[in-house]
Amino acid sequence: MAGTGYEPLDTLKPWGDGIWLIDGPAIRFYGMPFSTRATVVRLKNGNLWVHSPTRLTDALRAELDLLGPVRHLVAPNWLHFAHMADWQAAWPKAKSWAAPGVVDRAAKNGLTLHFDRELREDEAEGPWAGQLEQRIVAGSKLVCEAVFFHNESRTLILTDLIENFETAKLPVWMRPLIWIAGIDDSDGKMPPDMRFSFRDKRALVDSIEALIAWTPERIILAHGRCYETNGVAELERAFRRILRDRMWDRELTRAKKRKAGKG
């Protein structure tokens, strides 16, 4: 398979104090090659926390072992678990954490994966409390994505909630499909198949507003270009439609209260 445009792959890339990216090889989804990305955080006790593990090579394993012991492996949604078994075998002492729905999805794909714990709704797990904020994005019975915020680097860590493909890095035949889906780098956002699964828009907006309240400066994405500046503005842009609906509802509520007060 051709390169992803994010080479070198399968190696640690510093993102900030205590946080690194790993660009992995492309995977096929709906027949299209999607670039992949893992995030590594070194916790205050020196242990490594790995979000959405990508392909594991001997060289990458050696890099990680020099950085610290891998102790936490996170499958953040029902599509990001393909390499978990390799990482679990490499670091048997690591705890595995899964977003709701991951185990069932893996089983449907013929994989029997063991996870030590399912991630909670909106409370950071003990090993990383105070260092990483945590939330399960609400509103869909099909897709439950766990999102995280690294306090020290002011970085929001997402998986598929926003996809932001740089079309110049894609095969020519794939570019129109990404444009039609509205997830190219000119206006990256939630992919349509995922967006349609969110039936409870109020719950989704509550989740997005909670992410905005963290005031991220930067955003790491699993697919495409990350946002190195203006994190809050990028969230407001990517979710402008549903946020605009909430703002409109609030204005209507205020208008009704003012009218009732005059009456």
C-alpha positions in Angstrom: 0.0 0.0 0.0 1.3 3.5 -0.8 2.5 5.9 1.9 0.1 8.0 3.9 1.9 11.3 3.6 2.7 11.3 7.3 6.0 9.4 7.1 8.0 8.3 9.0 5.6 5.8 10.3 5.7 3.6 13.4 7.9 5.9 15.4 7.4 8.4 18.2 7.0 12.0 17.3 7.0 14.6 20.1 3.9 16.7 20.3 4.4 18.5 23.7 5.7 17.9 27.2 4.9 14.3 28.0 2.9 13.5 24.8 3.9 11.9 21.5 2.2 10.9 18.3 2.6 7.6 16.3 1.6 7.8 12.7 0.6 4.3 11.5 0.0 2.8 8.1 -3.2 3.2 6.2 -6.1 0.9 6.9 -9.0 0.1 4.6 -12.4 1.4 5.5 -15.2 1.3 3.0 -12.5 0.3 0.6 -10.6 3.5 1.1 -7.1 3.9 2.7 -7.4 5.9 5.9 -4.3 7.1 7.7 -4.1 6.2 11.3 -2.6 7.8 14.4 -1.9 6.7 18.0 -1.2 9.0 21.0 1.2 8.3 23.8 1.1 10.1 27.2 3.7 9.7 29.9 1.9 9.9 33.2 3.5 11.5 36.2 4.6 8.1 37.6 6.5 7.4 34.4 3.9 4.9 33.0 2.8 5.2 29.4 -0.8 5.6 28.4 -1.5 4.6 24.7 -4.6 5.8 22.9 -5.8 3.9 19.8 -2.7 1.7 19.3 -1.5 1.4 15.7 0.8 -1.2 14.1 3.5 -2.4 16.5 7.0 -3.0 15.1 10.1 -4.2 16.9 11.7 -0.8 16.5 8.6 1.0 17.9 8.5 -1.4 20.8 12.2 -0.6 21.6 11.4 3.2 21.5 8.5 2.8 23.9 10.5 0.7 26.3 13.1 3.4 26.5 10.4 6.0 27.2 8.8 4.1 30.0 6.7 1.0 30.8 3.5 0.7 28.8 0.8 0.3 31.4 -2.5 1.5 29.8 -3.9 0.6 26.4 -7.1 2.5 25.3 -9.5 1.4 22.6 -11.5 4.7 22.3 -14.4 3.5 20.1 -15.8 0.5 18.3 -13.5 0.9 15.3 -10.2 1.4 16.9 -9.1 -2.0 18.4 -7.4 -3.8 15.5 -3.9 -3.8 17.0 -4.8 -4.2 20.6 -4.0 -7.9 20.8 -0.4 -7.3 19.6 0.2 -4.6 22.2 -1.4 -6.7 24.9 1.0 -9.5 24.1 4.0 -7.2 24.1 3.1 -5.7 27.5 1.1 -8.3 29.4 1.2 -6.1 32.6 -0.6 -3.3 30.8 -4.3 -2.7 31.6 -6.7 -2.5 28.7 -9.5 0.0 28.7 -12.4 0.0 26.2 -15.1 2.4 25.2 -18.7 1.0 25.4 -19.4 -1.3 22.4 -15.8 -2.3 21.6 -16.0 -5.8 22.9 -19.2 -6.6 21.0 -17.9 -5.1 17.8 -14.6 -7.1 18.1 -16.6 -10.3 18.6 -18.7 -9.6 15.5 -15.4 -9.3 13.6 -14.2 -12.7 14.9 -11.9 -11.3 17.6 -12.0 -12.2 21.2 -10.4 -9.4 23.1 -9.9 -9.0 26.8 -10.4 -5.7 28.5 -9.9 -5.0 32.1 -12.4 -2.2 32.3 -15.0 -0.3 30.3 -14.4 3.5 30.3 -16.8 5.5 32.4 -19.2 8.2 31.2 -17.5 11.5 32.3 -15.0 10.7 35.1 -11.3 10.2 34.5 -10.0 6.8 35.6 -7.9 6.7 38.7 -4.5 6.1 37.0 -4.7 9.3 35.0 -7.1 11.5 37.1 -5.9 15.0 37.2 -3.7 14.5 34.2 -6.2 13.5 31.5 -9.9 14.6 31.5 -12.3 12.0 30.1 -15.7 11.9 28.6 -17.9 9.5 26.6 -19.6 11.5 23.8 -23.3 10.9 24.2 -26.2 10.9 21.8 -25.7 7.7 19.7 -26.6 4.1 20.6 -24.3 2.9 17.9 -21.1 4.9 18.3 -19.6 5.6 21.8 -16.3 7.5 21.5 -14.2 8.2 24.6 -12.4 11.6 24.3 -9.6 12.8 26.4 -7.9 16.1 27.3 -4.3 16.3 28.3 -4.1 19.1 30.8 -0.3 19.8 30.6 -0.2 20.3 26.8 -3.8 21.7 26.6 -4.5 19.0 24.0 -7.8 17.4 23.1 -7.4 13.8 21.9 -10.1 12.6 19.5 -10.6 9.5 17.3 -13.4 9.8 14.7 -15.4 12.7 16.1 -13.6 14.9 13.6 -11.8 13.6 10.5 -9.7 16.1 8.5 -8.1 14.5 5.5 -5.5 16.4 3.5 -6.6 15.6 0.0 -3.1 16.1 -1.5 -2.0 13.1 0.5 -4.8 10.9 -0.8 -5.1 8.8 -4.0 -6.7 10.9 -6.8 -9.7 8.6 -7.0 -10.4 9.0 -3.3 -10.4 12.8 -3.2 -14.0 13.4 -4.6 -15.4 11.0 -2.1 -13.8 12.8 0.8 -15.0 16.2 -0.6 -18.5 14.8 -0.9 -18.4 13.5 2.7 -17.2 16.9 3.9 -14.2 15.6 5.8 -11.4 17.1 3.7 -8.9 19.5 5.3 -10.8 22.6 4.1 -13.6 21.9 6.6 -12.9 18.8 8.7 -15.8 17.5 10.7 -17.7 14.4 11.9 -18.1 11.9 9.0 -21.7 11.6 7.8 -22.1 7.9 8.7 -21.2 8.7 12.3 -23.2 11.9 12.4 -26.4 10.1 11.3 -26.1 7.7 14.2 -26.5 10.6 16.7 -30.3 10.6 17.2 -30.2 12.6 20.5 -28.8 15.9 19.3 -29.2 17.5 22.7 -27.0 14.9 24.3 -24.4 15.4 21.5 -24.4 19.2 22.0 -24.0 18.8 25.7 -20.9 16.7 25.0 -19.4 19.1 22.5 -20.0 22.0 24.9 -18.2 20.1 27.6 -15.2 19.6 25.3 -15.2 23.4 24.5 -15.3 24.1 28.2 -11.9 22.3 28.5 -10.6 25.2 26.3 -8.2 23.1 24.3 -5.4 24.9 22.4 -4.6 21.9 20.1 -6.5 18.8 18.9 -5.0 15.4 17.9 -7.0 13.5 15.4 -6.7 9.8 14.4 -7.3 10.5 10.7 -5.8 13.5 8.8 -4.2 16.7 9.9 -4.2 17.6 13.5 -5.0 21.2 14.7 -1.9 22.7 16.3 -3.6 26.0 17.2 -7.1 27.5 17.9 -8.6 24.3 19.3 -11.8 25.9 20.6 -12.4 27.7 17.3 -11.9 24.4 15.4 -14.5 22.7 17.6 -16.9 25.5 17.1 -16.4 25.4 13.3 -16.6 21.6 13.0 -19.9 21.5 15.1 -21.3 24.9 14.1 -24.6 23.6 12.9 -25.7 21.8 16.0 -24.1 24.5 18.2 -26.1 27.1 16.3 -29.3 25.2 16.9 -28.5 25.2 20.7 -27.8 29.0 20.6 -31.1 29.6 18.8 -33.0 27.6 21.4 -31.4 29.6 24.1 -32.3 32.9 22.5 -35.9 31.7 22.0 -36.0 30.8 25.7 -34.7 34.2 26.8 -37.2 35.9 24.5 -40.1 34.0 26.0 -38.9 34.8 29.5 -38.6 38.5 28.7 -42.1 38.5 27.1 -43.5 36.7 30.2 -41.9 39.2 32.5 -43.5 42.1 30.6 -46.8 40.5 30.8 
